[in-house]
Amino acid sequence: MTVVLGEDGMAELDAMDFLSEAYDACGIDVLIADLEMVTCDDIGTPIEVTVFATDASGNIASCSVEVVVVDTMAPVLTCPEDVSVMVDPDGTHTVADYIGSGEATATDNCTDPVTDFTQDPAPGTVLGVGEWVVTFTATDEYGNVSTCDMNLDLTLLGNEDNELSNAIALYPNPAGEQVTISNSSNIALETAMIYDLNGKLVSQINLQDMQSERVIDVSSYATGVYMVQITGEQSSVVKRMIKE
């Protein structure tokens, strides 16, 4: 006989669970099994359960059955919420470790902790602009499997970022000795992060005291193309700058 454990990792047993019928001409007074509950600790080893029946006259009968305890319940997963992220200045995004951060979790009735828990694409994978699906898979020690998905939308600009993008200008561009950041909006700016095409941070400029314009000295920069990420209070924009 097979007994399946519940979500709490236990199963209560009733004497009639082991019998096809129980009958006595004068009625059964007591019907009991010598095992009333099984848990995860009982998985894997057959258990002999004996059922005893007693009538009103004190006559006793018994029978035994072999019980196998199994876990068929897959882990319960919590997936991170779908998210939209602006890519880095080089147009890429490095996938986060959602399991390591605790945003994705797995619990199981008999396997604690769930160690076979994976993320695909794996943490550290570099993705480009587009809509991606991150799949989480958890397997307990008895081979039960659960999966869940989160949608990762990698974008260049969001709605608020579009407003900032229209308000920000770099000139002259191409630049020689210096470049001016112009802000025609009322959005307060915080920083300008300048990256080369390899994604290396070249310079970080504080823009919190900026009015409508800020001049940046780029005379020491090597000739080439740079990405300038300008961040406001609630939005961000990336501009392309050429250094002559």
trRosetta pair geometry for C-beta under 8 A, 3 or more apart (Angstrom, degrees):
i j d omega theta_ij theta_ji phi_ij phi_ji
1 17 7.8 119 175 140 147 93
1 18 6.5 -107 -22 -118 171 75
1 65 5.4 33 -1 153 126 124
1 66 6.9 157 23 84 77 52
1 67 5.2 -33 76 -106 97 65
1 68 7.1 172 85 22 44 74
2 67 7.7 135 -105 -161 17 62
2 68 5.2 -31 -106 71 67 97
2 69 8.0 144 -161 -96 58 19
2 70 5.9 -8 -166 7 105 121
3 11 5.2 173 166 95 110 154
3 13 7.0 -41 -119 -88 146 102
3 38 5.7 94 104 44 146 145
3 67 5.6 15 -10 -172 117 110
3 68 7.1 171 22 81 73 43
3 69 5.1 -28 70 -106 102 66
3 70 7.2 154 76 22 48 71
4 11 6.7 131 84 -84 40 147
4 70 5.8 -32 -104 73 63 89
4 71 7.7 116 -157 -112 66 24
4 72 5.5 -33 -142 16 115 114
5 9 5.6 0 171 -153 133 33
5 10 6.3 76 -150 10 94 5
5 11 5.1 -119 -111 -31 49 105
5 38 7.2 -109 -88 103 92 96
5 39 7.3 70 -121 -154 127 32
5 40 6.4 58 -124 -76 169 66
5 43 7.6 -56 -23 -69 135 108
5 69 6.6 54 -48 -177 100 97
5 70 7.2 -148 1 91 87 39
5 71 5.1 -23 41 -98 122 73
5 72 7.9 158 46 19 73 67
5 73 7.0 -94 88 4 87 117
5 109 6.4 172 124 127 118 137
5 110 6.7 80 90 -57 156 122
6 9 7.3 -63 72 3 62 17
6 10 6.2 -26 43 67 98 56
6 11 5.9 138 -11 -83 88 73
6 73 7.6 59 -179 -42 24 147
6 109 7.1 -162 108 -145 43 153
7 73 6.1 178 -94 -152 61 163
7 109 5.3 -142 -162 -84 36 127
8 109 6.5 36 64 -142 4 107
9 39 5.8 37 138 -161 90 81
9 40 4.5 -36 -168 -34 110 110
9 71 7.8 -10 -125 -108 69 119
9 109 4.2 176 -64 167 77 88
9 110 5.1 142 -120 -77 105 70
10 37 6.0 -7 -171 -173 109 109
10 38 7.1 159 -155 85 60 46
10 39 5.1 -24 -101 -102 77 76
10 40 7.9 -67 -67 -21 53 72
11 37 6.9 162 82 -153 45 63
11 38 5.3 -7 56 58 94 91
11 39 8.0 -176 20 -79 67 35
11 69 7.4 -175 33 -134 128 101
12 36 6.6 -17 -156 161 75 75
12 37 5.4 -31 -109 -99 55 85
13 17 5.8 -114 -160 42 72 144
13 18 7.8 32 -176 -35 111 106
13 33 5.9 -77 126 76 117 149
13 35 5.9 28 55 110 153 81
13 36 5.5 -159 57 -156 91 28
13 37 6.3 -156 9 -73 88 30
13 38 6.7 67 -37 -10 116 92
13 49 7.2 -117 171 -138 158 155
13 67 8.0 -31 -109 -118 142 161
14 17 4.8 112 63 -20 76 101
14 33 7.4 127 156 6 19 126
15 18 6.4 -66 -172 33 43 103
15 19 6.9 16 145 -5 73 118
15 22 7.9 41 126 -62 109 153
15 31 4.8 -177 97 144 152 90
15 32 5.5 -127 -65 -132 138 13
15 33 4.3 180 -96 -30 74 91
15 51 5.0 120 -155 -137 94 109
16 19 5.5 -72 -143 46 46 104
16 22 6.7 -96 -107 -6 84 127
16 31 7.1 50 -57 134 80 138
17 33 7.9 -38 47 -34 96 153
18 33 6.3 112 9 -95 138 132
18 49 6.1 -137 -91 100 153 125
18 51 5.3 -174 79 -45 132 135
18 63 7.8 -179 132 92 114 102
18 65 4.7 -172 -160 27 113 145
18 67 7.9 -67 -100 -72 112 109
19 22 5.2 37 139 -51 159 94
19 51 6.3 -135 -52 112 108 171
19 63 7.6 111 -98 60 92 131
22 28 5.8 -6 145 -37 112 162
22 31 5.8 41 -180 -118 164 144
22 53 6.0 -179 -156 -102 115 144
23 28 7.6 -132 -148 -37 10 113
24 27 5.7 -38 82 69 104 8
24 28 4.9 129 14 -63 123 71
24 53 7.2 -178 -45 150 124 125
24 55 4.6 -163 168 -90 159 121
24 59 7.7 159 -140 75 133 120
26 55 5.4 84 75 -179 103 131
26 56 5.7 -105 132 34 117 108
26 57 6.5 57 78 -15 156 108
27 55 6.4 123 84 -146 52 91
27 56 6.1 36 76 -19 100 112
28 31 5.4 36 149 -51 135 107
28 53 5.3 -56 -140 -166 120 107
28 54 7.2 102 -164 70 73 38
28 55 5.8 -76 -112 -95 42 68
29 54 5.2 -55 64 104 101 83
29 55 5.5 105 -3 -166 97 23
29 56 4.8 134 -61 -72 124 56
30 52 7.3 -5 115 112 102 94
30 53 7.0 167 90 -152 61 40
30 54 4.2 13 49 47 101 106
31 51 7.2 5 -173 -180 80 102
31 52 7.5 -179 -145 91 39 52
31 53 5.0 3 -106 -108 78 82
31 54 7.9 -155 -65 26 46 63
32 51 7.2 174 93 -153 33 63
32 52 5.6 -12 64 59 81 92
33 36 6.6 148 78 -76 97 58
33 49 5.5 6 -171 174 118 111
33 50 7.0 153 -153 84 66 40
33 51 4.9 -35 -95 -98 78 74
33 52 7.6 160 -95 16 28 70
34 49 6.4 -178 55 -157 82 64
34 50 4.9 25 8 58 124 87
34 51 7.8 -134 -3 -77 76 32
34 52 7.3 73 -47 -10 90 106
35 38 7.0 38 159 -60 121 87
35 47 6.7 72 -76 148 174 133
35 49 4.8 -93 32 -117 120 102
35 67 7.5 -131 79 25 148 153
38 42 4.3 -83 -163 48 100 156
38 47 7.1 -167 -104 23 125 159
38 67 7.2 -148 -60 133 151 137
38 69 4.8 -147 154 -99 143 136
39 42 5.8 112 56 1 53 98
40 43 5.8 -24 -167 -9 51 116
40 71 6.6 27 -119 -67 86 131
40 109 7.1 177 -71 130 122 80
40 110 3.8 163 -121 -129 130 100
42 45 6.8 -104 -168 56 55 90
42 47 6.2 -19 -165 -40 117 137
42 69 4.3 67 108 22 102 159
43 69 5.1 -106 -88 101 52 100
43 70 6.6 93 -129 -110 96 29
43 71 5.9 -28 -98 -15 143 101
43 110 6.9 54 -19 -161 148 152
43 142 7.1 -80 -180 -86 151 131
44 69 7.8 -39 8 68 43 90
46 66 5.0 0 -180 -175 120 108
46 67 6.8 146 -162 70 65 42
46 68 5.5 -37 -104 -84 76 78
47 66 7.2 144 73 -159 38 57
47 67 4.6 -28 67 63 93 98
47 68 7.8 165 20 -80 76 30
47 69 7.0 35 4 -21 121 104
48 64 5.5 6 -177 -177 100 121
48 65 7.5 159 -152 80 58 30
48 66 5.7 -34 -96 -99 65 65
48 67 7.5 166 -94 15 15 81
49 64 6.7 158 82 -153 41 68
49 65 5.6 -22 63 63 92 80
49 66 7.7 150 17 -108 77 16
49 67 5.2 42 -10 -17 119 124
50 62 5.6 12 179 -178 104 118
50 63 7.2 175 -149 89 65 29
50 64 4.6 -32 -96 -95 74 86
51 62 6.4 166 83 -151 49 66
51 63 5.7 -9 54 59 97 76
51 64 7.5 175 14 -88 70 35
51 65 7.4 22 -10 5 108 104
52 60 6.4 -20 -166 -162 99 101
52 61 7.5 153 -155 82 52 43
52 62 4.8 -21 -100 -97 66 98
53 60 7.1 150 80 -154 50 51
53 61 4.9 -14 60 61 101 91
53 62 7.2 179 18 -79 70 46
54 58 6.7 -18 -168 -142 105 31
54 59 6.9 159 -150 78 58 44
54 60 5.2 -17 -97 -98 82 74
55 58 7.3 -46 72 20 68 19
55 59 4.9 7 35 51 107 95
70 142 7.5 140 -168 -170 73 146
71 109 6.7 -172 -146 80 117 111
71 110 4.7 -79 -105 7 158 151
71 140 7.1 -85 121 111 133 145
71 142 4.8 139 71 25 107 165
71 144 6.8 -98 125 -16 92 135
72 142 7.9 -97 -82 118 32 134
72 144 6.5 136 -172 -89 33 127
73 108 7.5 150 106 -158 96 77
73 109 5.2 41 79 13 137 132
73 110 7.8 125 59 1 103 101
73 144 6.2 55 94 -178 28 169
74 108 7.8 -86 158 -117 32 98
74 138 7.7 120 172 88 89 94
74 140 7.0 -173 -145 -1 44 112
74 144 4.0 -150 -94 157 60 105
74 145 5.8 -38 -131 70 120 23
74 146 4.2 136 148 -53 120 93
75 106 4.6 20 160 -174 139 102
75 107 6.4 155 -162 76 87 30
75 108 4.2 -56 -103 -77 82 97
75 111 7.1 -61 -80 62 105 116
75 114 5.2 47 -111 -98 147 155
75 117 8.0 -102 116 -93 170 100
75 138 4.1 -73 69 114 148 128
75 139 7.4 -119 -1 -82 123 7
75 140 5.4 156 -49 -50 96 98
75 144 6.9 148 -14 105 66 101
75 145 7.9 -22 24 -149 94 22
75 146 4.7 -124 68 19 77 126
76 106 7.1 151 75 -154 45 54
76 107 5.1 -19 58 64 98 86
76 108 7.1 172 13 -82 72 45
76 146 6.9 156 -93 -79 17 177
77 104 7.2 -12 -169 -171 96 87
77 105 7.2 158 -155 85 50 52
77 106 5.3 -17 -100 -100 71 78
77 136 6.0 156 -159 102 138 121
77 138 5.7 172 -80 10 105 128
77 146 5.0 -173 -20 125 113 126
77 147 7.3 -14 -1 179 163 9
77 148 4.4 -166 107 -4 137 127
78 104 6.6 178 89 -150 68 43
78 105 4.5 14 45 50 110 93
78 106 7.8 -151 22 -67 70 39
78 148 7.7 -92 154 55 5 165
79 104 6.0 2 -128 -117 42 92
79 136 6.0 -178 -107 25 88 132
79 148 3.9 -135 -53 127 122 127
79 149 6.6 14 -138 68 158 21
79 150 4.9 -178 166 -56 112 95
80 83 7.0 -28 137 -20 116 117
80 98 5.1 -97 -24 -153 135 133
80 103 4.2 25 -87 149 110 115
80 104 5.6 -62 -27 -61 88 82
80 134 7.8 4 48 80 114 133
80 150 4.8 5 70 -91 84 161
81 150 6.9 88 115 -136 12 115
82 150 5.7 -177 -87 -168 53 77
82 151 4.1 9 -130 53 110 94
82 152 7.6 -146 -153 -65 65 36
82 153 7.4 45 172 -9 98 101
83 150 7.2 19 7 163 87 119
83 151 7.6 174 31 90 47 64
83 152 6.1 -1 65 -118 86 63
83 153 7.1 -156 103 32 43 79
84 153 4.2 -25 -109 74 78 112
84 154 7.9 -179 -157 -75 57 20
84 155 6.0 11 -176 2 101 122
84 158 6.8 110 126 -96 128 113
85 93 5.9 105 106 -132 127 148
85 152 6.9 -17 15 -169 114 87
85 153 7.2 148 21 80 62 57
85 154 5.7 -24 72 -108 88 64
85 155 7.3 156 79 27 36 76
86 154 7.8 96 -144 -162 13 60
86 155 5.8 -51 -102 79 58 78
86 156 6.8 35 -147 179 84 15
86 157 6.8 40 -120 -95 115 28
86 158 6.5 -90 -66 -22 108 95
86 161 6.7 123 -92 -67 142 163
86 236 6.1 -175 71 74 164 117
86 238 7.9 169 165 -19 121 114
87 90 7.9 -102 148 72 106 52
87 91 5.4 27 127 -160 143 30
87 92 5.9 132 -168 56 114 9
87 93 4.8 -103 -120 -48 74 95
87 128 7.2 15 -116 -159 150 45
87 129 5.7 -82 -27 -75 145 79
87 154 5.2 62 -65 178 97 104
87 155 7.1 -162 -11 75 86 26
87 156 6.4 -29 32 -93 106 50
88 91 7.2 -47 73 22 69 17
88 92 5.6 -20 44 67 107 64
88 93 6.3 158 -8 -86 87 53
88 94 7.8 29 -23 -6 133 85
88 195 7.7 32 163 -2 99 175
88 199 6.5 35 132 -130 139 107
88 229 7.9 -65 -165 -68 55 145
89 193 7.2 -145 -37 101 137 103
89 195 4.4 146 73 41 145 135
89 199 7.2 155 67 -119 91 64
89 227 3.3 148 172 118 115 136
89 228 7.5 126 -129 18 135 10
89 229 4.9 -110 -69 -47 111 108
89 238 5.1 172 -117 -136 73 128
90 195 6.6 -96 -45 125 89 140
90 197 6.5 110 -118 -163 100 47
90 198 7.5 -42 -97 140 143 9
90 199 4.4 -57 -21 -77 145 90
90 227 6.4 -152 -66 8 49 154
91 128 6.1 8 144 -140 93 90
91 129 6.4 -61 -169 -26 87 101
91 156 7.7 -17 -120 -98 77 94
92 126 5.1 3 179 -176 131 102
92 127 6.7 145 -160 76 76 35
92 128 5.7 -51 -105 -93 68 60
92 199 7.5 -48 46 -85 117 134
93 126 7.3 152 75 -154 36 56
93 127 5.3 -27 63 65 89 88
93 128 7.6 149 17 -104 82 14
93 152 8.0 -165 106 160 146 122
93 154 4.9 -141 5 -123 143 130
94 124 6.2 -19 -171 -141 103 34
94 125 7.3 151 -154 76 57 35
94 126 5.5 -29 -96 -96 68 70
94 127 7.9 156 -95 19 20 73
95 119 7.9 -180 146 136 127 123
95 121 5.1 171 -28 95 168 110
95 122 7.1 127 84 94 135 33
95 123 5.8 -138 105 -125 91 36
95 124 6.6 -36 61 32 84 21
95 125 4.5 13 18 55 126 87
95 126 7.7 -133 -4 -72 81 22
95 127 6.3 69 -51 -6 97 113
95 134 7.0 153 -151 -102 125 125
95 152 7.5 -1 -118 -157 93 174
96 101 6.6 -4 156 -14 116 140
96 123 6.4 -32 145 -127 25 92
97 100 3.7 9 133 29 124 120
97 101 5.9 136 94 -19 76 89
97 119 7.3 165 -142 35 54 157
97 123 3.6 14 -82 -107 79 149
97 124 7.7 22 -59 -28 92 77
98 101 5.9 -57 -140 42 30 108
98 103 4.5 -77 -162 70 83 112
98 104 4.3 65 128 -7 105 111
98 119 6.0 143 45 -113 98 147
98 123 7.7 -167 5 -80 60 101
98 134 7.0 102 2 141 145 148
98 136 7.4 -92 88 -79 125 124
98 150 7.5 171 -124 28 172 150
99 102 7.9 44 175 -66 30 23
99 103 7.8 -83 -67 54 21 71
99 104 4.9 -50 -83 70 61 109
99 117 5.8 152 -139 126 141 113
99 118 7.9 -73 -39 -136 156 13
99 119 5.5 -146 -17 -37 113 121
99 123 7.8 -109 33 -41 92 123
99 136 7.2 147 -70 -130 103 115
100 123 6.9 14 6 -68 124 162
102 105 6.6 18 -165 -70 61 100
104 117 7.9 168 121 168 109 118
104 119 6.9 135 51 -88 161 113
104 136 5.0 -163 -167 -103 143 155
104 148 7.9 -179 -143 72 106 116
104 150 7.8 -116 -83 -18 112 132
106 114 4.2 -76 110 64 118 147
106 117 4.9 -161 18 -110 144 128
106 136 7.7 -161 -59 153 110 119
106 138 3.8 159 -131 -104 150 156
106 146 7.2 162 -133 66 107 122
107 112 7.4 14 -152 -102 71 94
107 114 7.0 -153 -107 -11 16 120
108 111 4.2 6 85 53 145 84
108 112 6.4 -155 62 -61 85 70
108 114 5.2 112 -10 -69 120 111
108 138 7.6 -159 -57 145 112 126
108 140 4.6 142 -145 -96 157 124
108 144 7.8 142 -137 76 121 120
110 140 6.5 83 69 179 90 140
110 141 7.4 -104 111 44 101 102
110 142 6.9 31 80 -9 136 125
111 114 5.4 77 113 -92 112 70
111 115 7.9 -110 167 9 114 75
111 140 3.9 177 7 -150 143 94
111 141 4.8 158 -99 -1 122 93
111 142 7.4 -149 -45 2 118 84
114 117 5.3 89 118 -54 101 114
114 138 5.1 23 156 -165 146 116
114 139 7.7 149 -167 65 105 34
114 140 6.2 -70 -117 -95 100 68
116 138 6.7 118 95 -159 72 51
116 139 4.2 -45 106 60 131 93
116 140 7.5 -161 48 -77 113 13
116 141 8.0 144 5 -74 122 53
117 136 7.3 1 -175 -175 83 95
117 137 7.4 178 -148 90 42 49
117 138 4.7 1 -108 -106 82 86
117 139 7.9 -161 -71 24 48 61
118 122 7.7 -48 -173 -100 91 86
118 136 7.2 169 87 -151 47 52
118 137 5.1 -9 58 58 93 93
118 138 7.9 177 21 -76 61 45
119 122 6.0 115 87 -119 85 44
119 123 6.3 61 75 -35 136 79
119 134 6.4 -4 -170 -180 95 103
119 135 7.5 153 -156 81 46 47
119 136 5.6 -16 -101 -101 69 75
120 134 7.0 163 84 -158 42 57
120 135 4.9 -17 64 61 96 94
120 136 7.9 178 23 -78 71 31
120 137 7.3 18 4 0 112 110
121 125 3.8 -90 159 52 123 163
121 127 6.8 159 39 -57 164 117
121 132 7.2 -31 3 174 120 134
121 134 6.4 -73 33 -113 70 81
122 125 5.4 115 61 -35 64 109
127 130 7.4 -111 166 51 107 99
127 132 5.7 -30 -162 -54 158 158
127 152 7.6 85 72 111 162 131
127 154 6.1 178 111 -24 112 159
128 154 6.9 164 130 102 30 145
129 154 5.2 -143 -125 110 40 99
129 155 6.6 68 -143 -118 96 24
129 156 6.0 -7 -109 -45 137 84
130 154 5.9 13 44 55 46 101
131 151 6.5 -17 -169 -169 97 102
131 152 7.5 148 -161 81 48 50
131 153 5.2 -14 -108 -108 77 74
131 154 7.6 -167 -80 24 29 70
132 151 7.5 143 79 -162 45 53
132 152 4.5 -25 70 68 97 101
132 153 7.7 -177 26 -79 68 29
132 154 6.7 30 2 -6 111 108
133 149 5.2 -20 -170 -162 105 120
133 150 7.5 151 -157 75 57 39
133 151 6.1 -33 -102 -103 65 59
133 152 7.3 175 -90 20 15 84
134 149 6.8 142 74 -158 48 63
134 150 5.0 -16 60 61 101 91
134 151 7.9 -175 19 -88 79 11
134 152 5.4 62 -20 -20 109 121
135 147 6.0 -6 -174 -169 100 113
135 148 7.5 164 -151 84 58 33
135 149 5.3 -27 -99 -99 69 80
136 147 6.5 156 82 -154 53 59
136 148 5.3 -11 57 59 103 80
136 149 7.5 -174 17 -83 75 31
136 150 7.6 43 -14 -4 108 97
137 145 6.6 -12 -168 -165 95 101
137 146 7.4 166 -150 86 49 47
137 147 4.9 -16 -98 -99 74 89
138 145 7.2 158 84 -151 48 53
138 146 5.1 -7 58 58 95 93
138 147 7.8 176 20 -81 66 42
139 143 6.6 -18 -171 -140 106 30
139 144 7.0 158 -152 77 59 41
139 145 4.9 -17 -99 -98 83 79
140 143 7.3 -43 72 26 71 20
140 144 4.9 5 35 53 110 94
155 158 6.3 99 95 -68 142 66
156 238 7.2 -103 -169 41 84 118
157 161 4.0 -151 -159 103 82 123
157 162 5.3 107 144 -66 129 69
157 165 5.8 -23 -126 -37 149 144
157 237 6.7 23 -113 -116 110 75
158 161 4.5 95 47 8 68 109
158 162 7.2 -115 99 -15 37 83
158 235 7.0 -135 65 -131 105 93
159 162 5.8 -46 -157 19 31 113
159 163 7.5 30 148 -15 59 97
160 163 5.8 -48 -162 28 41 112
160 164 6.8 34 146 -11 67 105
160 234 5.9 -60 160 115 158 97
160 235 3.9 -140 126 -85 104 124
161 164 5.5 -57 -152 42 40 110
161 165 5.9 48 148 -29 71 104
161 235 4.7 -177 -81 -169 57 105
161 236 5.8 -24 -112 64 110 49
161 237 5.4 153 -169 -78 89 76
162 165 5.4 -49 -143 32 32 116
162 166 6.5 32 157 -19 64 102
163 166 6.1 -56 -154 33 29 108
163 167 6.6 17 152 -13 62 113
163 185 6.7 99 150 -114 92 151
163 187 7.3 127 116 -40 108 140
163 235 6.9 14 59 140 95 178
164 167 5.6 -66 -149 40 35 108
164 168 6.0 21 160 -16 73 113
164 185 6.5 -98 -113 24 54 159
164 187 5.6 -71 -100 65 95 165
164 230 7.4 -161 158 98 121 106
164 232 5.6 -147 -110 -5 141 136
164 235 4.6 174 -15 111 139 129
164 236 7.2 -150 81 142 156 1
164 237 4.7 -154 109 -31 108 125
165 168 6.3 -63 -138 37 26 101
165 237 4.4 171 -81 -130 72 132
166 185 7.9 94 83 -58 81 119
167 183 5.8 35 140 -159 104 61
167 184 4.7 -143 -156 59 79 77
167 185 3.4 -20 -139 -27 163 108
167 187 6.7 132 71 27 158 115
168 181 6.8 -24 -158 -167 96 89
168 182 7.0 146 -155 79 45 59
168 183 5.9 -9 -99 -100 71 69
168 184 8.0 -154 -65 18 28 77
168 185 7.8 -43 -47 8 68 112
168 230 5.6 164 -138 68 159 155
168 237 5.6 165 32 80 144 147
168 239 6.3 -123 120 -52 119 134
169 181 7.7 150 79 -158 47 43
169 182 4.4 -12 59 58 94 110
169 184 7.6 38 0 -13 106 107
170 173 4.8 78 107 -60 97 135
170 175 7.5 -69 158 -53 107 121
170 179 5.5 4 -172 173 98 120
170 180 7.1 155 -154 76 48 50
170 181 6.2 -20 -99 -99 72 59
170 182 7.6 -169 -77 17 25 82
170 228 6.6 117 -76 43 145 152
170 239 5.2 145 -16 143 126 145
170 241 5.5 -91 148 -93 161 100
171 179 7.1 156 82 -159 19 75
171 180 5.6 -24 68 57 71 98
171 182 6.8 5 20 -7 103 122
172 175 5.6 144 81 -100 76 58
172 176 7.1 20 69 1 126 85
172 179 6.9 -111 54 -117 51 72
172 180 7.8 61 -7 20 48 93
173 179 6.7 60 -75 -135 82 117
173 240 8.0 111 -176 100 133 69
173 241 5.9 -101 -127 -131 109 66
173 242 6.1 105 -174 34 73 84
174 242 4.0 -60 -105 94 86 109
174 243 6.9 151 -163 -104 89 8
174 244 4.7 86 151 -46 129 100
175 178 6.7 -103 -173 104 115 21
175 179 3.9 -52 -105 -71 150 102
175 218 5.5 54 118 59 136 143
175 241 6.2 -5 1 -175 123 105
175 242 6.9 156 15 83 72 56
175 243 5.6 -33 67 -108 93 60
175 244 6.8 -163 80 8 37 86
176 219 7.8 15 135 -100 63 72
176 244 5.5 -28 -95 53 63 115
177 217 7.1 -35 158 -146 75 70
177 218 7.0 143 159 63 25 69
177 219 4.5 8 -148 -84 71 99
178 215 5.4 17 168 -178 133 98
178 216 6.2 161 -160 80 80 46
178 217 5.3 -42 -101 -105 95 44
178 218 6.0 139 -115 21 33 80
178 219 6.9 -20 -56 -42 67 87
179 215 7.6 160 84 -154 32 57
179 216 5.3 -18 64 60 80 100
179 218 5.5 26 0 -4 101 134
179 241 6.1 5 -125 -147 172 132
180 213 5.5 -8 -177 -168 111 110
180 214 7.0 155 -157 77 63 38
180 215 5.1 -31 -99 -98 79 67
180 216 7.4 172 -92 15 27 76
181 189 7.9 165 138 173 136 176
181 192 6.3 -127 -69 -81 159 150
181 207 7.3 -64 92 -114 151 130
181 210 7.4 -32 89 -150 117 152
181 213 6.7 155 81 -155 54 54
181 214 4.7 -7 54 57 103 92
181 215 8.0 -159 19 -75 70 21
181 216 6.5 56 -17 -18 100 114
181 228 7.8 -152 -94 157 114 147
181 230 6.8 152 -150 -103 135 139
182 212 6.6 7 -154 154 71 78
182 213 5.1 -14 -103 -102 68 86
183 187 7.1 -117 -173 66 121 83
183 189 6.0 -130 -82 -29 157 128
183 210 6.9 88 14 128 136 125
183 212 5.8 -145 64 -153 75 47
183 213 7.3 -170 20 -75 73 39
184 212 7.1 45 -91 -154 45 101
187 232 4.4 -11 158 -146 116 153
187 233 6.8 -143 -167 19 83 94
187 235 6.8 -45 -156 47 150 116
188 208 7.5 32 169 -138 106 60
188 232 6.2 125 79 -156 48 89
188 233 5.5 53 64 -36 95 110
189 192 7.6 15 168 -51 128 85
189 207 4.0 -41 116 118 112 133
189 208 7.3 -136 96 -83 63 36
189 210 5.6 -16 61 55 118 133
189 230 6.2 -39 -141 178 122 101
189 231 7.1 114 -159 83 72 44
189 232 5.3 -63 -102 -97 52 72
190 206 7.7 -55 168 -150 52 60
190 207 6.0 65 95 60 11 94
190 208 5.8 21 -132 -75 52 83
190 231 5.0 -45 58 99 106 93
190 232 6.3 139 -1 -133 90 21
190 233 6.8 126 -39 -72 115 48
191 204 6.2 -17 -169 -170 119 89
191 205 6.6 144 -161 76 64 52
191 206 6.2 -37 -104 -108 75 41
191 207 5.9 -179 -91 14 16 96
191 230 7.5 -170 96 -144 48 45
191 231 5.1 11 53 45 83 109
192 203 8.0 6 105 107 90 94
192 204 7.4 161 82 -156 53 43
192 205 4.3 -7 55 56 100 107
192 207 5.7 87 -20 -42 92 123
192 214 7.8 -169 -13 87 141 139
192 216 7.2 -94 91 -80 152 145
192 228 5.8 -10 -171 -173 102 100
192 229 7.2 154 -158 79 49 48
192 230 5.1 -11 -106 -101 80 77
192 231 7.8 -169 -79 16 35 72
193 201 6.2 -55 -171 -132 100 103
193 203 7.7 176 -152 91 40 51
193 204 5.5 -5 -108 -109 72 78
193 205 8.0 -159 -69 24 32 70
193 228 7.3 153 76 -159 45 48
193 229 4.4 -13 59 60 99 102
193 230 8.0 -166 23 -71 66 33
193 231 7.4 37 -3 -12 103 109
194 201 7.4 100 74 -161 51 59
194 202 4.7 -59 105 63 97 105
194 203 4.6 12 45 53 116 88
194 204 7.6 -151 20 -71 74 37
194 205 7.5 46 -15 -6 105 104
194 216 7.9 145 -51 169 142 153
194 226 5.4 8 -173 169 95 132
194 227 7.4 157 -154 81 49 45
194 228 5.2 -14 -102 -104 76 76
194 229 7.9 -164 -74 23 30 69
194 241 7.4 -39 -135 41 107 139
195 199 5.8 -15 -177 -146 130 31
195 200 6.3 148 -155 71 77 36
195 201 5.7 -45 -96 -96 80 46
195 202 6.3 161 -114 1 22 90
195 226 6.5 154 77 -165 42 78
195 227 4.8 -17 62 62 98 95
195 228 7.9 -175 22 -79 69 31
195 229 7.0 34 -3 -7 110 105
196 199 7.4 -45 73 19 66 19
196 200 5.1 1 38 54 104 93
196 202 5.7 98 -34 -50 87 118
196 224 6.7 27 -144 106 100 138
196 225 7.9 104 -157 86 62 57
196 226 5.9 -53 -101 -109 48 78
196 227 7.9 106 -163 19 3 80
197 224 7.0 -114 -4 161 111 120
197 225 5.7 51 -55 80 117 98
197 226 7.6 -111 -42 -98 69 35
197 227 7.3 109 -90 -16 53 101
201 204 6.6 6 178 -50 122 96
202 221 6.8 47 173 -115 147 103
202 226 6.7 -59 19 -133 148 127
203 216 7.9 138 109 -169 147 122
205 214 7.4 149 146 139 136 140
205 216 6.1 -75 -76 -111 164 116
206 209 7.3 41 126 13 101 90
207 210 4.3 -24 -171 -8 78 133
207 214 6.0 -118 -125 -17 91 165
207 230 7.3 30 -9 -150 164 92
210 213 7.4 -136 -170 90 100 17
210 214 4.4 -55 -122 -54 118 123
217 220 7.5 45 135 5 97 91
218 221 4.5 -25 -178 6 85 128
218 241 7.8 -137 -106 149 164 138
218 243 5.7 -131 150 -113 129 118
221 224 7.7 -120 154 43 100 88
221 226 7.0 -48 -166 -46 145 143
221 243 4.7 -96 106 -140 125 167
222 243 7.1 104 92 93 37 136
223 243 5.7 -149 -127 105 38 88
223 244 6.2 -14 -125 171 98 22
224 242 7.7 -128 125 -148 25 61
224 243 5.9 7 49 52 51 100
225 240 6.6 -18 -168 -169 102 98
225 241 7.3 147 -160 81 53 47
225 242 5.6 -28 -103 -102 69 70
225 243 7.7 -167 -81 18 20 76
226 240 7.6 145 80 -161 47 51
226 241 4.6 -23 68 68 96 98
226 242 7.7 174 22 -87 75 22
226 243 6.3 47 -7 -17 115 109
227 238 5.6 -6 -176 -171 103 110
227 239 7.5 150 -160 76 55 39
227 240 6.2 -31 -105 -103 64 59
227 241 7.5 170 -93 21 14 82
228 238 6.9 150 77 -157 46 55
228 239 4.7 -22 63 64 102 90
228 240 7.6 -173 18 -82 84 10
228 241 5.2 56 -21 -14 117 121
229 236 6.3 6 -177 -180 93 113
229 237 7.5 169 -151 87 52 37
229 238 5.0 -22 -97 -99 71 81
230 236 6.9 166 86 -156 47 64
230 237 5.3 -14 60 63 94 86
230 238 7.6 170 17 -89 70 30
230 239 6.6 21 -4 2 113 109
231 235 7.7 -180 -154 98 54 41
231 236 4.5 -16 -108 -107 72 97
232 235 4.9 8 54 59 113 77
232 236 6.8 -161 23 -76 70 46
